[in-house]
Every structure is written in structure tokens, then in C-alpha cells.
Amino acid sequence: MATAKPDDTLHPPQLVASGEATPAPVILHPNDSRVRSLCEILSRTQTTELERAFSSCGIIPVPELVEAVLCLSYSYPSSAVQFFRWSGLSLKHTPRAWNLMIDILGRNGLFDAMWDAIRSMKQEGGILSAATFASAFGSYCAAGKIKEAIMTFDVMDRYGVSQDVVAVNSLLSAICRQDGRTADAADFFDRIKARVPPDADTFAILFEGWEKEGNTARAKTTFGEMIIRVGWNANNMSAYDAFLSTLVRAAQPQEALKFLMVMKSNNCLPGLKFFSNALDILVKHNDSDHALALWDIMVTDSGLVPDLVMFNAMISLLCNNQKIDFAFRYLDDMPFYGAFPDSRTYNAIFECLIRNNRAREAELFFREMKKNELPPTPSNCAAAIRMFFDQFDPAAALDVWSYLMEELMTPDNESANELLLGLAEFGRLSFVARYAEDMLDRGIELRLTVIEKLKNFFQKAGKPDLYDRITRKMNRQ
């Protein structure tokens, strides 16, 4: 049996009761020799032999050592209990050690033993806390026992722990982490809200649950109640973010914009996190109209500063929707926000110009890309060469090819094939032969379909000798 390994998902939540200040615990590294030795004993020894093995190992338990071993013992709950009892013979366990023990038992579904430990903590006096019950809430909810988690909240005051808003939020969070259980959290909230007044975090937790489940109707109801109970407050950013994200994710961007305007009138606009996430969603939905409206609120009304990633996402979206003039405007705006365009920015616009056959603008933009040392992608180069020939601008096509040969370390096959076809269509067969031979010397692969088309061009022009030069060159490769 291998040494127990830590599982971060099983560690108890680091909650502190409202108003308390606790020092950071001393944490030993898992590779500490004492930790390794005790974990080895704990994971490899029969439970009936554990106490003797611990006693004969020569290691004196200290609080930070006990905590480190317990953190690594989630896979061995029975052995962890034995270790906890043995170490407790020579020291007084810290609250963190007790909470780790509660968490180990709960996460392994040993709820009777967990409650025995909670009762022992009560007898010890002064060590039960919100963190203890947060662990119990999480364990019950992870096991699908929502009713038991709520019953645990109902009795926590009997153990001297306040049923305050911190405890309420802890339980709500534990419930909402489970798929499809936000309605249970809302039912508990409805029952407790008159006795324990909610705060902004309460509503943020519920919104995150509704967002995960895509329940916009319940999210709107919760939003209305939040405004009634805690009012408008610019500090409630996480709640506003989660609520608006619920609407956007549910493909209701128009509703989100309506609520944004209401928030604006109350000086409670959300933060950059929401706008960034919402923009990502709108990009995935290819919704440029709502993205433009959202962006305007973000930079004009909220005064937020978008970053390069957001600009690139927006410019790509605009280009995909043929809104090239808007894309140019955003490109010009970037330096004012400290976001400087990169190769992705330029290639999105260049691709759009090519796709829309805007040859003159594409040629000028290509020169700007060269000047700024932001090269077009090979696929854009191939598409540009094709477009320039189609738009009767062979000089621009040759300019792109020359740039490729100067800047790219590896030759581009697709661009090469497009260049040869374009030159052949323009009747520049001597250029075709010259460029084809140079390409073959560079190791560029010419497609067989292209070679067949070139053969037809040469034969129709009565210049089979030029074609033969190319084929002889190919055969020697």
C-alpha cells in the first residue's frame, strides 16, 4: 500500500467566524522526514498494530506535525482516528487538527463518527467554530445529503456556534456546489432570511448557482429581492457579475443590457470580470451587435480599460461579421487604452479584407504589417496571393511572395502553388517556369493538380519546352 497522498479537494474550507482573527498555521512540507515516516506507518500498518507502531517510531508529535499527517490521511480514515488518539495522549490538539479530523470523517461518509468528534470538541471547549460546521455542511452536500446539512445548521447553536450570515453563506455555498441543487439552497434561504438577514455574498452565492444551472427566471427573482433587502451598492460587484452572466450565458444579452442600464442609473455597474466573460460568450455566439453595445457601456459608462485579449476578441468578432470599418476603429483606439496590436490583431483584419476582396486596402494594410514587423500567417499569405490575382493586381501578389521568401525560414507550399496558378492565368508563363524552378530548388512541393493545370496552360500557349524544364527539374528532386 502506497503512502497516503494529499487531496486538495478534501481539505476543509478555511472559514473564520465573523470578527475573529486567527494566526496562520505553521505548515510542514509533505516531504518532511517525520511526516513521511508517520504516513508510511499509517498507510501500511494494520489498525490493531498502529498504536504500538506509533509509540515505537521515536517521533514526538507536535501540533504542526499532527496537522501535516492528517492532511495526507484522507484515504485512511480509521488509521487517521488511531493516529489522532495516539498523538492526543501527549499534546492538546489544535482547532485546525480537530477540524481536519472532522473533515476526514465527513468526506469518507463516517457521519456518526464525525458527530462523536464534534461532541468531543464541545466538551473540550472553545475549539468549535464556523469552520467546523462548514466542513460538515460540505461533507453532507457532497454526499447528496442536503437535508442533513440543513439539520446540522439548525443545531449548530446548541454547540455554541452562531447561526449568523457567515454560517448561512457557508451552507448555501456547499449546496450550490452540487449540480442542480440551487433550488434547495433557495428554499433554505427563504426559510432563514427573516431570522438571519442576508448580505451581498448571500445573493452572489445564489446567483452563481442560478448561473451554473442557467435559470434566468429564478435569477431575476433573486435579483429583485437583493435590491429590496440590501439595496444598490457598488461594493456588491460579485453579485452583479454573476446575475448578468446568467442572462448572457442563457442567450439573453438584450435582457442583460437592460439590467445594465438600470444598474448604470444607480451607479452600480459590474467590473471588468463580467465584461470579459460576457464578451467571450458573445464571441462564441457570433453576436457582434450586442457585443458592440456591451463594449460601449464598458468603456464609456464604466470607464474600464480593456486589455489586448479583449480587443483581439472584439476585432475578430467584427471581422467575422464583415464589420471591417468598426474593426479599424477599434484598431485605432487600442493605443489609447495601453493595448498595442499584435500579429493576431493584424491578421484578423487582413483576413477580413482578403475575404471581402478589398484589394487596395489589403495591399496598404499588408505594407503596414511589414512596417510594424507583424507578419501575416502563411494561410493569409496564400489567400492574399489568390485574391490579388483575382482582383487583377499581380504586382501585389508578387510582393507577398517576395516577403514570404525574405521572412519565412520554411517555404510555404500553399502560397507557392497559388502564385504559379495566378501567373499562369495572367499568361506570364516565363515567370511561371522561373519561379517554379526556384521553388523546387527551395524544396517546395508543387501539387500534382497544379502541375496538370500548368501543363494545359503551356500547351495552349505553344510552349511545351518551358513545361518540360519544370518536369525535368521535378524528376531530379
HUVENPE-V530572 format. One record per pair of residues at least 6 apart in sequence whose C-alpha atoms are under 6 Angstrom apart, sorted by the first residue. I is the first residue (numbers start at 1). J is the second residue. Records with the same first field share a line. If there is no record, write none. Layout:
I->J, J
This chain:
1->44
3->40, 43
4->72, 73
5->72
6->72
12->103, 135
15->131
17->130
26->64
28->68
35->69
42->79
61->87
67->97
74->104
95->127
99->132
102->114
103->135
105->114
106->114, 139
107->139
129->161
134->170
137->149, 171
138->174
140->149
141->175
169->202
172->185
175->185
176->182, 209
182->209
200->236
204->238, 239
207->242, 243
208->242
210->219
211->246
214->250
234->268
237->270
240->270
241->270, 274
244->256
247->256
263->269
283->317
298->304
307->339
308->339
312->345
315->327
316->348
318->327
319->352
334->340
343->374
347->376
353->362
354->384
382->414, 415
385->397
386->418
388->397
389->422
413->444, 445
420->432
458->464
